[in-house]
Structure formats: structure tokens, C-alpha cells
Amino acid sequence: MRRLLPIATLLLAACGPGEAPPKPLTPAESAALAPSDPQLAQLYAGSCKACHTVADSQAPLTGDRTKWDPRWTKGEAALLASALQGMGKMPAGGQCFECTPDDLKRLIRFMAGREQ
């Protein structure tokens, strides 16, 4: 037991002060999320939500930090480039024809659980 205590302490410290490790979201939990900005919420509902709240789409679920955190380590510029060019099954621009690159950045932040 004494040997496990230092290991457990190190694991908890890696989460940061008061920060619990992320937990996977269900599609229902993901679907309940929406951007706080009305214009961004409209763009999200019209383009991103159809795939990013459906587990079978293979897109990372909105708000699911267990899926987004590894992607986030690549940097926002890399995520934006993937959104602009398309990646996997996602078409270029996420098929959001009205979205500017700034809109896509904000949508990525929201879906990655990092909305300011």
C-alpha cells in the first residue's frame, strides 16, 4: 500500500490543481452542447453537429476531451489546416460554406472543449 501512494499522488498531480482527468462523453451528452455565441451555434448546427455528435461517424464527439486532447497537442494551426483541407471522411471546410477561417477556429475550440 505504501508503494502505491506515491504513484497515485503522481498520477493525480499530472491532472493539475483541481483538474479531473477528462471522461468520454456519450453521443447524447455531446449533442446537448452548443456554442454560447448565437452565430457560432447556427454554423455548428448547420455543419458540424451532424457528424461530431454521432459515434459511428468516427469524428471526435463535441466536448469529448478524451478524443480532442491528443488532436489539440498538434496545435490549432494544424487542426485548422485539417478542417480547411478536409480529413478522413470530413470534407474540406467541414462543408460549412459560410465559415471563415476564424469561424472554423472558434468551432474547433468549442468542439475541443476549449471555448473561451
ChimeraX attribute file (.defattr): number of C-alpha atoms within 10 A of each C-alpha:
attribute: neighborCount
match mode: 1-to-1
recipient: residues
	/A:1	5
	/A:2	6
	/A:3	7
	/A:4	8
	/A:5	10
	/A:6	11
	/A:7	11
	/A:8	10
	/A:9	10
	/A:10	10
	/A:11	12
	/A:12	15
	/A:13	13
	/A:14	11
	/A:15	12
	/A:16	10
	/A:17	8
	/A:18	8
	/A:19	10
	/A:20	11
	/A:21	13
	/A:22	13
	/A:23	11
	/A:24	14
	/A:25	18
	/A:26	15
	/A:27	16
	/A:28	12
	/A:29	14
	/A:30	21
	/A:31	18
	/A:32	10
	/A:33	16
	/A:34	18
	/A:35	18
	/A:36	11
	/A:37	9
	/A:38	10
	/A:39	10
	/A:40	18
	/A:41	17
	/A:42	13
	/A:43	19
	/A:44	24
	/A:45	13
	/A:46	13
	/A:47	17
	/A:48	23
	/A:49	19
	/A:50	13
	/A:51	18
	/A:52	22
	/A:53	26
	/A:54	18
	/A:55	15
	/A:56	9
	/A:57	13
	/A:58	13
	/A:59	19
	/A:60	20
	/A:61	27
	/A:62	30
	/A:63	28
	/A:64	22
	/A:65	21
	/A:66	16
	/A:67	18
	/A:68	20
	/A:69	14
	/A:70	10
	/A:71	15
	/A:72	17
	/A:73	10
	/A:74	10
	/A:75	10
	/A:76	14
	/A:77	11
	/A:78	13
	/A:79	19
	/A:80	19
	/A:81	16
	/A:82	17
	/A:83	21
	/A:84	20
	/A:85	13
	/A:86	15
	/A:87	15
	/A:88	8
	/A:89	11
	/A:90	18
	/A:91	14
	/A:92	15
	/A:93	22
	/A:94	20
	/A:95	15
	/A:96	18
	/A:97	10
	/A:98	11
	/A:99	18
	/A:100	12
	/A:101	14
	/A:102	10
	/A:103	16
	/A:104	23
	/A:105	18
	/A:106	19
	/A:107	23
	/A:108	22
	/A:109	20
	/A:110	21
	/A:111	26
	/A:112	21
	/A:113	16
	/A:114	15
	/A:115	13
	/A:116	7
